[in-house]
């Protein structure tokens, strides 16, 4: 690997490290909004509130699920 590639790798890695916290917070906030909208729509369609809350807890792709997928490499 020549010096140019090393410098580019360090630059892009540090840029990703600086952006990662913002990306995680943005993902968490958007997911929270999606779960609330899902629950609100279920209640509007006539699903009882307790069932809607239970279904919303099972809403796919929590941040922990994504992290475990990244760790396993699947």
Secondary structure, DSSP 8 states (H G I E B T S, - for coil): --HHHHHHHHHHHHHHHHHHHHHHHHHHHHHHHHHHHHHHHHHHTT--HHHHHHHHHT-S--HHHHHHHHHHT-
